[in-house]
Amino acid sequence: MTDRTKGQIAEMTVLIAGASSGLGLHTARQLSKAGFTVIAGARSFREHEGEDGGMYRLGLDVRDSASVERFVRLAVERFGTPDALICAQGLLNLNAAEEYTDQELNDILDTNFIGSVRLIRQVMPLFREKKQGKIILFSSINGILGIPFQGGYTASKHAIEGYAECLRMEAEPFGVTVCLVTPGDHRSGQKQYRRHGASERPESPYHQRFLRAVSQVEHDESTGSDPDVLGKRIARALRKRRLPGRLLIAKSDQRLAVLLHKLLPIRLFSRIISGYYGQR
Ligand SMILES: NC(=O)c1ccc[n+]([C@@H]2O[C@H](COP(=O)([O-])OP(=O)(O)OC[C@H]3O[C@@H](n4cnc5c(N)ncnc54)[C@H](OP(=O)(O)O)[C@@H]3O)[C@@H](O)[C@H]2O)c1
């Protein structure tokens, strides 16, 4: 922690990637309101860096190692070693598992998974030197279970889950704790980060089922949870000495789906989820 204080709470410096939109933006705002020093990164901040709306904005493209290195270096030069890193950047491309192109899969995995690893590579040496640090990785319910037409996104979130489990054990002896944030649907995501692949085209053998699944996804997001509540939960977790291993922040039906995924035979579970997304 830095030696600046606000009331009873020692102020912490937090780096957050993907802070221009959606849950990353809401989390950055809640952290700033709660007295954290927030260094917010996103590509769209490149043209107007600096103090804005209670946070310090820096351009960041997680797919570009030089941009990631610059983001962390400038943050450290101005605010000192950070106390925490949050990886909230994300990209969703809806398509049939069969119809994903290599490019689409590269875009999703590079943004959601490898982009987080690039950030971790830069901050871990700082955390190890300080013998403390907190890393929060945005997973999803899709990090635990699959949903039709989200194969690429689900693969990227499963990659984050597996990687985090290993990182947690390796980083703990250095005083670094790792938390997976697992949001259910929230009213936050922007359309520009939800791309549609070939299954959207009428000639696709998946076209009709794709449209039904997309319509359910759009409905669930538009009626989803309040993103500010998630931001507040993250602020509370960051104040603890050690992060929890997971924060599952979802409505009761989605929490039930996670539980049933553990308990039911996989073919029965898949039938239930397929029905929900209009596949049967
Ligand atoms: N919303 C939900 O219901 C929900 C549910 C489960 C999980 N999640 C997860 O929560 C996180 C936020 O999702 P969201 O839907 O709320 O937000 P979103 O509106 O989809 O915003 C995506 C954010 O990621 C940033 N981003 C994308 N590519 C980037 C890159 N190459 N480098 C740096 N930043 C990049 C975007 O900023 P720029 O374009 O400015 O770079 C933007 O700030 C994601 O990890 C998502 O998977 C969301």
The ligand as a Tripos MOL2 file, in Angstrom:
@<TRIPOS>MOLECULE
LIG
   48    52     1     0     0
SMALL
NO_CHARGES

@<TRIPOS>ATOM
      1 N1        -20.9010   -7.4950  -19.4700 N.am      1 LIG1
      2 C1        -21.1530   -8.7170  -19.0520 C.2       1 LIG1
      3 O1        -22.3040   -9.0910  -18.8680 O.2       1 LIG1
      4 C2        -20.0040   -9.6690  -18.7580 C.ar      1 LIG1
      5 C3        -20.3090  -10.9540  -18.2840 C.ar      1 LIG1
      6 C4        -19.2670  -11.8130  -17.9990 C.ar      1 LIG1
      7 C5        -17.9490  -11.4130  -18.1730 C.ar      1 LIG1
      8 N2        -17.6860  -10.1630  -18.6370 N.ar      1 LIG1
      9 C6        -16.2750   -9.7880  -18.7900 C.3       1 LIG1
     10 O2        -16.1040   -8.5040  -18.2220 O.3       1 LIG1
     11 C7        -15.1130   -7.7680  -18.9530 C.3       1 LIG1
     12 C8        -15.7370   -6.4550  -19.4610 C.3       1 LIG1
     13 O3        -16.7590   -6.7730  -20.3770 O.3       1 LIG1
     14 P1        -17.9640   -5.7850  -20.7110 P.3       1 LIG1
     15 O4        -18.8810   -6.5350  -21.5980 O.co2     1 LIG1
     16 O5        -18.5560   -5.2470  -19.4680 O.co2     1 LIG1
     17 O6        -17.2240   -4.5750  -21.4240 O.3       1 LIG1
     18 P2        -17.1810   -4.0880  -22.9450 P.3       1 LIG1
     19 O7        -18.2090   -3.0310  -23.1210 O.co2     1 LIG1
     20 O8        -17.2140   -5.2600  -23.8520 O.co2     1 LIG1
     21 O9        -15.7520   -3.3660  -22.9830 O.3       1 LIG1
     22 C9        -14.5880   -4.0270  -23.3840 C.3       1 LIG1
     23 C10       -13.3970   -3.2320  -22.8810 C.3       1 LIG1
     24 O10       -12.1930   -3.9210  -23.2730 O.3       1 LIG1
     25 C11       -11.3180   -2.9710  -23.8560 C.3       1 LIG1
     26 N3        -10.4510   -3.6120  -24.8500 N.ar      1 LIG1
     27 C12       -10.8100   -4.3840  -25.9150 C.ar      1 LIG1
     28 N4         -9.7100   -4.7210  -26.6270 N.ar      1 LIG1
     29 C13        -8.6590   -4.1510  -25.9820 C.ar      1 LIG1
     30 C14        -7.2630   -4.1300  -26.2220 C.ar      1 LIG1
     31 N5         -6.7140   -4.7650  -27.2850 N.pl3     1 LIG1
     32 N6         -6.4540   -3.4560  -25.3610 N.ar      1 LIG1
     33 C15        -6.9820   -2.8120  -24.2910 C.ar      1 LIG1
     34 N7         -8.2990   -2.7990  -23.9960 N.ar      1 LIG1
     35 C16        -9.1240   -3.4560  -24.8540 C.ar      1 LIG1
     36 C17       -12.2170   -1.9190  -24.5020 C.3       1 LIG1
     37 O11       -11.5330   -0.6690  -24.6260 O.3       1 LIG1
     38 P3        -10.9360   -0.0440  -26.0030 P.3       1 LIG1
     39 O12       -11.7770   -0.5030  -27.1470 O.co2     1 LIG1
     40 O13       -11.0000    1.4300  -25.7470 O.co2     1 LIG1
     41 O14        -9.5310   -0.5650  -26.0700 O.co2     1 LIG1
     42 C18       -13.3220   -1.8150  -23.4460 C.3       1 LIG1
     43 O15       -12.9190   -0.9220  -22.4330 O.3       1 LIG1
     44 C19       -14.6470   -8.6920  -20.0850 C.3       1 LIG1
     45 O16       -13.5150   -9.4140  -19.6770 O.3       1 LIG1
     46 C20       -15.8320   -9.6320  -20.2460 C.3       1 LIG1
     47 O17       -15.4460  -10.8630  -20.7970 O.3       1 LIG1
     48 C21       -18.6810   -9.2790  -18.9480 C.ar      1 LIG1
@<TRIPOS>BOND
     1     1     2 1
     2     2     3 2
     3     2     4 1
     4     4     5 ar
     5     4    48 ar
     6     5     6 ar
     7     6     7 ar
     8     7     8 ar
     9     8     9 1
    10     8    48 ar
    11     9    10 1
    12     9    46 1
    13    10    11 1
    14    11    12 1
    15    11    44 1
    16    12    13 1
    17    13    14 1
    18    14    15 2
    19    14    16 1
    20    14    17 1
    21    17    18 1
    22    18    19 2
    23    18    20 1
    24    18    21 1
    25    21    22 1
    26    22    23 1
    27    23    24 1
    28    23    42 1
    29    24    25 1
    30    25    26 1
    31    25    36 1
    32    26    27 ar
    33    26    35 ar
    34    27    28 ar
    35    28    29 ar
    36    29    30 ar
    37    29    35 ar
    38    30    31 1
    39    30    32 ar
    40    32    33 ar
    41    33    34 ar
    42    34    35 ar
    43    36    37 1
    44    36    42 1
    45    37    38 1
    46    38    39 2
    47    38    40 1
    48    38    41 1
    49    42    43 1
    50    44    45 1
    51    44    46 1
    52    46    47 1
@<TRIPOS>SUBSTRUCTURE
     1 LIG1         1 GROUP 0 **** ****
